[in-house]
């Protein structure tokens, strides 16, 4: 089978197609024939060497999120069946024709959710779910601010907030105002066109800074109210002078399971539409993957998704 990855850091041209054996499922695992997988900003940063600038000693195989069809079951898998269309989350190698996934990290594709959209859900969906339910402590009806409202994590946080009844101040570039309105925010702040009146400052009990690298233009500290919470992703630095503000880093915790988050979102989709943007779906060729990486590194809205040829001819049976 084909698996995509790279053996040296660099621009999109370092991406290569590798031939690996099709993996077989073990106990509590399923084999999935991948239909769709997205390119996440993390994939681009990883390929660029932003997390480890030293020389590579082994090939890195890309991808965490996917939608596909179960083609084999390992022992003791009971909640899933052959032929099921599923969403899965993996630590790597999702950019492949076949993957093995733990049954606990695999959920059935909800009826009515487009498979290319669903493929974009796992990583940002898990991050948003954990941040809201396990890292923050959000009082009922309290105002929350989301910096990066137009991104996948920010948009999913806004949908959780709306369901919970918490008004949202959405923060993004002015060009994303329409997206924020589609998400139903109570107030939109364009960081490049801030209001002259200071009434928006220190109005949020909880602030989520979802910006890649924490590039918040200093707004997090201005938005958070005294005794509030400021949640930061990706180890983003913050300059907060108010000692009453609680700084919370959102990250990996051993006690949190991907399955809980994925089941939350599939239940959500059964009750209401999910808003998650796909910028473009491209063929899952090496050329298509390189193009998706180049586009993801540029200004864009929505994720770039890759589709294997068979997927465009198949209909999920949901």
PyMOL commands that set and color helices and strands:
alter all, ss='L'
color gray80, all
select helices_A, chain A and resi 12-14+41-48+103-105+115-118+121-135+152-164+174-182+198-200+212-214+219-223+258-271+286-296+309-313
alter helices_A, ss='H'
color red, helices_A
select strands_A, chain A and resi 2-6+16-19+29-39+60-61+65-73+85-89+98-102+106-108+144-147+168-172+187-190+204-209+224-233+246-250+278-283+303-307
alter strands_A, ss='S'
color yellow, strands_A
deselect
rebuild
show_as cartoon
